[in-house]
Amino acid sequence: MNAYADAKSFIPQKPRVDPDARTTPVPTEEERARVREKLEAFRLQSAAFRRPLDAKPPEQISPERRDELAKMLALPDRAAITAEEMAFRRKNQAIVETAQ
């Protein structure tokens, strides 16, 4: 008898699983409807959470202020811009765009 053949029999083998066999039961139509309702409730709740609580319409600015902001935005940027400066620029750009 071959010693290698004896050692090979002691190596644990993974059990063979039929890929077509279902291990979980098929959900019923009532279960699917319940899951759909919960999903819709979650989507509504998460959308409400993302929406700002104190959303206000953008305030109207005077044409002089709009022109002033447009001139500021036309100036060249520095070599290194901080995130705060970029946020300020984006805010002013949005104000100018909505005022036009």
Sequence and secondary structure as in RCSB ss.txt:
>XXXX:A:sequence
MNAYADAKSFIPQKPRVDPDARTTPVPTEEERARVREKLEAFRLQSAAFRRPLDAKPPEQISPERRDELAKMLAL
PDRAAITAEEMAFRRKNQAIVETAQ
>XXXX:A:secstr
  HHHHHHTTS       TTS SS    HHHHHHHHHHHHHHHHHHHHHHS TT        HHHHHHHHHHHHS
   SS  HHHHHHHHHHHHHHHHH 
